Each structure stands twice: as structure tokens, then as C-alpha cells.
């Protein structure tokens, strides 16, 4: 990392929180069953991997619910769902994705955010979702730790569009050179942050990063990669 920053921005889904049972294989099967669809829960992981390319269809990074409806429908079809009910089920599921009680927070998150706040870092959220980030802070008891929060549904553009990063920095009152984006996606979080002049930290909690080949690694050889957020405060202190 180049210089000690004063503003740290976090992606939300799969960086701070992850889906609970409702949005795993058996949860998908239960949703589908209510719509008269028969799917195989054991095919969930493969269906998610195959559907990931749908998210690359965003035109000019403009946020549209329909993009995520198609993504969810692709997962359902990958699990064996067929017919008109697939679209209805996908729309219902995407609506439920916004509700915080379907998600669990990674165990390292609360302590790390409190530590960063206590050291004077300003903390922001930048999310490619339609979740209410005020409700998110309340549900996960993060009130008082977050200085700015911006979702793509509110802003109108998805990461990696530079404007969502610029808007979040404006909210927090920070310049690009003193800002860091922390996220699990190289193409969305890190590429977008670098385009906006920010530093980036890639969170790789497991070896299952399906997007690693989308950007030439040599272009991002200087991006720190961490396995847990507990590594982040030390990484930042090393630049002080």
C-alpha cells in the first residue's frame, strides 16, 4: 500500500456478510417448491458458478433489478427449474435478498470495524445491492461506526463504475489518495476503486474466487490480498 489512508470503504455482500440457509441450496429448493418448481439442491454450487456470467451483462454498469432477476433465474434453471414460474420465483427471491435477517455477519467484522473506528479511520460502505444500508447497520449493530453508505440501487450505477466510488468518497469527505476499498471481487471492487484513484485490498476468505481470471494478475500485483479482515488494521498501520 502507498500511503496511510484515512477512509476505508467496504463492500457488503461476501465481504462483511454472507447468505444464511435461505439463500443456499435447500433454501432455493424451498422457494422453488412454493412456485411449483422441482430443483436439485445438490446442483446449487455449480449453478451459481455457471450463472455468474449473467452479472457481466450490465449495460454501462447501470443498476437494473432485471439483471439480478436474470441471474437468480439462471441459478434456478441450473438447478433444474423449468417454465414460466422460474421468473416469478426469481423476482420473489431477489426481493427477499434485501432483507438482512437472511444473512449472517462474518465473525471478524464487528471487532475490526470497531478497531478501525477507534483509530480514527472513517468507514464507508459501497454495495452493489438494493439492500437498505441504514437497516443493515441497525440489524447488525454497527450504528455509530459507519460514516457513509451508498448502494448501487440508490446511486444508479454498479461497481466498477467510477462514479459510485466518487460519490461515496464525497459523502465521507475523503480524497482518492487517502481512500481504500476493501472487497471480495477483483473486477468489481478493486478494478473500480483503482479507476477512481483509490487503493484496494482484496479479501479472499477461501480459494474459491471465480473471478480471478477476469483481470490480468500482473496489473494488480501490488494489491494486498488478505484471508481475514483481522489482517487489515495491521496492514493499514504499516503505512502510518
C-alpha positions as CSV (number, residue, x, y, z in Angstrom):
1,X,0.0,0.0,0.0
2,X,1.2,3.5,-0.8
3,X,0.2,5.9,2.0
4,X,-1.7,5.6,5.2
5,X,-5.4,6.3,4.3
6,X,-8.0,8.0,6.4
7,X,-11.1,6.5,4.8
8,X,-11.8,2.8,4.5
9,X,-14.7,1.6,2.3
10,X,-16.1,-1.9,2.4
11,X,-18.1,-4.0,0.0
12,X,-21.0,-5.6,1.9
13,X,-22.2,-9.0,0.4
14,X,-19.5,-11.7,0.8
15,X,-17.1,-9.2,2.4
16,X,-19.0,-8.3,5.6
17,X,-21.9,-10.7,5.4
18,X,-22.8,-13.9,3.7
19,X,-26.1,-15.7,2.9
20,X,-27.7,-17.8,5.6
21,X,-29.7,-21.0,4.9
22,X,-32.4,-19.2,3.0
23,X,-30.1,-18.5,0.1
24,X,-28.2,-21.8,0.0
25,X,-29.2,-24.9,-1.9
26,X,-32.0,-26.1,0.4
27,X,-33.3,-22.5,0.7
28,X,-33.5,-22.2,-3.1
29,X,-35.3,-25.6,-3.2
30,X,-37.9,-24.3,-0.7
31,X,-38.5,-21.1,-2.7
32,X,-38.9,-23.1,-5.9
33,X,-41.3,-25.6,-4.3
34,X,-43.7,-22.8,-3.4
35,X,-43.8,-21.9,-7.1
36,X,-44.4,-25.5,-8.2
37,X,-40.8,-25.9,-9.4
38,X,-38.7,-29.0,-8.8
39,X,-35.0,-28.4,-8.4
40,X,-32.0,-30.4,-7.2
41,X,-30.3,-28.6,-4.2
42,X,-27.1,-30.5,-4.7
43,X,-26.6,-28.6,-8.0
44,X,-26.7,-25.2,-6.3
45,X,-22.9,-24.5,-6.2
46,X,-22.4,-25.4,-9.9
47,X,-25.5,-23.4,-10.8
48,X,-24.2,-20.3,-9.0
49,X,-20.8,-20.6,-10.8
50,X,-22.4,-21.0,-14.2
51,X,-24.8,-18.1,-13.6
52,X,-22.0,-15.6,-12.6
53,X,-21.5,-14.5,-16.2
54,X,-25.1,-13.0,-16.3
55,X,-23.8,-10.2,-14.0
56,X,-21.4,-9.1,-16.7
57,X,-24.4,-8.2,-18.9
58,X,-25.0,-4.9,-17.1
59,X,-25.1,-2.2,-19.8
60,X,-22.7,0.6,-18.9
61,X,-22.8,-0.6,-15.3
62,X,-26.3,0.8,-14.9
63,X,-28.2,-0.8,-12.0
64,X,-31.3,-2.6,-13.0
65,X,-33.4,-5.1,-11.0
66,X,-33.9,-7.1,-14.1
67,X,-30.2,-8.0,-14.3
68,X,-30.4,-9.7,-10.9
69,X,-33.7,-11.3,-11.7
70,X,-32.0,-12.9,-14.7
71,X,-29.1,-14.0,-12.5
72,X,-31.4,-15.7,-10.0
73,X,-33.4,-17.3,-12.7
74,X,-30.2,-18.7,-14.2
75,X,-29.4,-20.3,-10.9
76,X,-32.9,-21.8,-10.6
77,X,-32.6,-23.2,-14.2
78,X,-29.1,-24.5,-13.4
79,X,-30.7,-26.5,-10.5
80,X,-33.3,-28.0,-12.9
81,X,-36.2,-25.5,-12.7
82,X,-38.2,-25.0,-15.9
83,X,-41.2,-23.0,-17.1
84,X,-42.8,-19.6,-16.6
85,X,-42.7,-20.0,-12.8
86,X,-38.9,-19.6,-12.8
87,X,-39.2,-15.8,-13.5
88,X,-41.8,-15.3,-10.8
89,X,-39.7,-17.2,-8.2
90,X,-36.6,-15.3,-9.2
91,X,-38.3,-11.9,-8.6
92,X,-39.6,-13.0,-5.2
93,X,-36.1,-14.3,-4.2
94,X,-34.4,-11.1,-5.3
95,X,-36.9,-9.1,-3.2
96,X,-36.0,-11.3,-0.2
97,X,-32.3,-10.8,-0.8
98,X,-32.7,-7.3,0.5
99,X,-33.8,-8.4,4.0
100,X,-31.0,-8.6,6.5
101,X,-32.3,-11.4,8.6
102,X,-31.5,-13.8,5.7
103,X,-27.8,-13.1,6.2
104,X,-25.0,-13.7,8.7
105,X,-22.1,-11.5,9.5
106,X,-18.6,-12.9,9.3
107,X,-17.2,-13.3,12.8
108,X,-14.2,-11.0,12.3
109,X,-16.3,-8.0,11.1
110,X,-17.5,-6.2,14.3
111,X,-14.2,-6.2,16.2
112,X,-12.3,-5.0,13.1
113,X,-14.7,-2.2,12.4
114,X,-14.6,-1.0,16.0
115,X,-10.8,-1.2,16.0
116,X,-10.6,0.9,12.8
117,X,-13.1,3.5,14.1
118,X,-11.2,3.7,17.4
119,X,-8.0,4.5,15.5
120,X,-9.7,7.4,13.7
121,X,-10.4,5.8,10.3
122,X,-13.6,6.9,8.7
123,X,-15.6,3.9,7.5
124,X,-17.9,3.7,4.4
125,X,-20.0,1.1,2.7
126,X,-20.3,0.7,-1.1
127,X,-22.7,-2.1,-2.2
128,X,-23.9,-3.5,-5.5
129,X,-27.3,-4.4,-3.9
130,X,-30.7,-3.0,-3.3
131,X,-30.5,-3.6,0.5
132,X,-31.2,-0.6,2.7
133,X,-27.8,0.1,4.3
134,X,-29.4,2.0,7.2
135,X,-31.3,-1.1,8.1
136,X,-28.1,-3.1,7.6
137,X,-26.3,-1.0,10.2
138,X,-29.2,-1.3,12.6
139,X,-29.7,-5.1,12.2
140,X,-26.0,-5.9,12.6
141,X,-25.5,-3.4,15.5
142,X,-23.0,-1.2,13.6
143,X,-24.6,2.1,14.4
144,X,-22.0,4.8,15.1
145,X,-19.3,3.0,13.2
146,X,-20.3,3.9,9.6
147,X,-19.7,7.5,8.3
148,X,-21.2,6.9,4.8
149,X,-23.1,4.3,2.9
150,X,-24.1,4.0,-0.7
151,X,-25.9,1.2,-2.7
152,X,-25.9,0.9,-6.4
153,X,-29.8,0.9,-6.4
154,X,-29.7,4.3,-4.8
155,X,-26.8,5.7,-6.9
156,X,-27.9,4.2,-10.2
157,X,-24.6,2.7,-11.2
158,X,-22.9,-0.6,-10.2
159,X,-19.4,-1.1,-9.3
160,X,-16.9,-1.0,-11.0
161,X,-18.3,2.3,-12.4
162,X,-16.0,5.0,-11.0
163,X,-18.9,7.3,-10.2
164,X,-20.2,5.2,-7.3
165,X,-16.8,5.3,-5.7
166,X,-16.5,9.1,-6.2
167,X,-20.0,9.6,-4.7
168,X,-19.1,7.6,-1.6
169,X,-15.9,9.5,-1.1
170,X,-17.8,12.7,-1.4
171,X,-20.2,11.6,1.3
172,X,-17.3,10.8,3.6
173,X,-15.2,13.8,2.7
174,X,-12.2,12.0,1.5
175,X,-9.9,12.2,-1.5
176,X,-9.0,9.2,-3.6
177,X,-5.3,9.2,-2.5
178,X,-6.4,8.7,1.1
179,X,-9.1,6.1,0.5
180,X,-9.0,2.3,0.4
181,X,-11.7,-0.1,-1.0
182,X,-11.9,-3.5,0.7
183,X,-13.8,-6.2,-1.1
184,X,-14.0,-9.8,-2.3
185,X,-14.3,-9.1,-6.1
186,X,-11.3,-8.1,-8.1
187,X,-13.3,-6.9,-11.2
188,X,-15.9,-5.0,-9.3
189,X,-14.3,-3.8,-6.1
190,X,-10.6,-3.5,-6.9
191,X,-10.7,-2.5,-10.5
192,X,-13.4,0.1,-9.8
193,X,-11.5,1.5,-6.9
194,X,-8.3,1.8,-8.9
195,X,-10.2,3.6,-11.7
196,X,-11.4,6.1,-9.2
197,X,-7.8,6.7,-7.9
198,X,-8.3,4.6,-4.7
199,X,-6.1,1.9,-3.2
200,X,-7.6,-1.6,-2.9
201,X,-7.4,-4.6,-0.6
202,X,-8.8,-7.9,-1.9
203,X,-10.4,-10.2,0.7
204,X,-10.0,-13.8,-0.3
205,X,-11.7,-15.7,2.5
206,X,-11.4,-19.0,0.6
207,X,-9.7,-20.3,-2.5
208,X,-13.0,-20.2,-4.4
209,X,-12.6,-16.9,-6.3
210,X,-14.4,-17.4,-9.6
211,X,-13.4,-14.0,-11.0
212,X,-9.6,-14.2,-10.7
213,X,-9.1,-14.7,-14.4
214,X,-11.1,-11.7,-15.5
215,X,-8.3,-9.2,-14.9
216,X,-4.6,-9.8,-15.7
217,X,-3.0,-10.5,-12.3
218,X,0.2,-8.6,-13.3
219,X,-1.8,-5.4,-13.5
220,X,-2.7,-5.8,-9.8
221,X,0.5,-7.3,-8.4
222,X,0.7,-4.5,-5.8
223,X,-2.8,-5.2,-4.4
224,X,-2.7,-6.7,-0.9
225,X,-4.6,-9.9,-0.5
226,X,-5.9,-10.9,2.9
227,X,-7.7,-14.0,4.2
228,X,-9.5,-12.4,7.1
229,X,-10.3,-8.8,8.0
230,X,-8.2,-9.2,11.1
231,X,-5.2,-8.6,8.9
232,X,-6.5,-5.2,7.8
233,X,-5.7,-3.0,10.8
234,X,-2.0,-4.1,10.8
235,X,-1.8,-3.6,7.0
236,X,-3.1,0.0,7.5
237,X,-0.9,0.7,10.5
238,X,2.2,-0.3,8.5
239,X,1.6,2.7,6.3
240,X,1.5,5.2,9.2
